[in-house]
Amino acid sequence: STSYSVRVASCDLLDILVDRYPQRVLPAVQANLSAVIAQSSQANSAGSEDWWRPLEAAFTAVGAIAPTALEVLEDEKSAGRQPSLDFNQLLVSVVPGILTQSRTCSNSVCLGSRR
């Protein structure tokens, strides 16, 4: 059985907000995602051992809203509008860099699944 936690409740709330207010929430998610990626990259370059923690939270948030966000993005595409959230930023720009870093997670279990 899955236990309910603040993390789970936050993900549920974010998904509800995306569903009800996509034009307001998805651009805010995109802005925060970009900021977290930049901050995590800077922290990693500076040698911080906890550089991955905000990135893990961002992955969790994006994963929680993915089905709802994908529906919104498809509607935006059909209407000829620019996408309000760029999943490629994570999948193309961030994930490969994490997977190829030689020192990634040297002293910790990072980007692992949490329950």
N, C-alpha and C positions, 0 to 999 in steps of 0.2 A: 504494500500500500504506500501511496505517496503521502508524505507529511506536508502539511501546509506551513509555510514560513513567510517571513517578510519578503524574501526574494521571490517566492512564488506569487504572493499577493501583488507585488510590484509589477511583475510580468503580466499578470492578469489585468491589472488596471491599465497598463500601457496599451495592451491589445484592445481593450474596450475604448480607450480614447482614440486610438487609430481608427477603429471602426466607426465611431460617431463623429469625429472631427478630423478626417484625414488631411484636409488642406491646411490645417493649422499644425497638426502634430507631426506629420512626416517631415516637413522642412525643419522643425525643431530637432527631431531625431537626427536628421542629416547633419545639422550644424554641430550638435553635440558629438556625433560620431567622428566627424572630421577633427574636432578639438581633441578628443580622446586619442585618436590615432597619432596626431602630432605630439601630444604630451607623452604618450607611451614611447614613441620613437626617441624623443629627446632624453627621457629617463633611461632608456636602454643604452643610448650612446654615452650617457654619463656614468654608466656602470651600476645603476640602481638594481638591486635584486628584486624589487617589487614592481618593476616596470610593467609587468604583464597583468597585474590585478585590474586596473581600469579597463584594459582591453578585454579581459575575460568578462567583465560586467557588460561591456558593449556587445560582445558576441551573444551573451545571454539575452539581452534586451532585443537585439535584432532577430534572434531565433524565435523569441516569444511572439513577435509581431509579424513574422515572415508570411504566414498564410494570408492574413488580412491585408498586409501591405502589398503582396503580390496581386491580389484582386484589385486594389486601388491603382497600382501601377499599370495593370492591363487596361483598366478603364481610362486612365490618362493617355495611354498609347493609342487606344481606339479613338479618343477625342482629339488626337493630334497635339496633345500638350507635352511639355517636358516632364520627365519623371521627377517626382518630388523626393525620391530616395534612391541612392546609388548603391545597390548591393555589390556592384563590381568593385567599388572602393575596398571592400573587405576581401572579396574573393580573389581579386587580381593583384591588388597593391599590398595587402597586409599579410594574408595567409602564406603565400609563397616565401616571403621574407622570413617569417617565423620558422617555417619548416626547414629553411636552408641555413639558418644561423648556426654557427658552430658552438656558440656559448649559450644558446637558448636553454633556459631552465637548468643550468648547471647545478644549482644548489637547492632547487625546489621543484615541486610538481606543479608546473604551470599549465594553464589552459586545459586542465583536466575536467572531467565532468563532475558536477556537484549534484548532490541529491537533496 
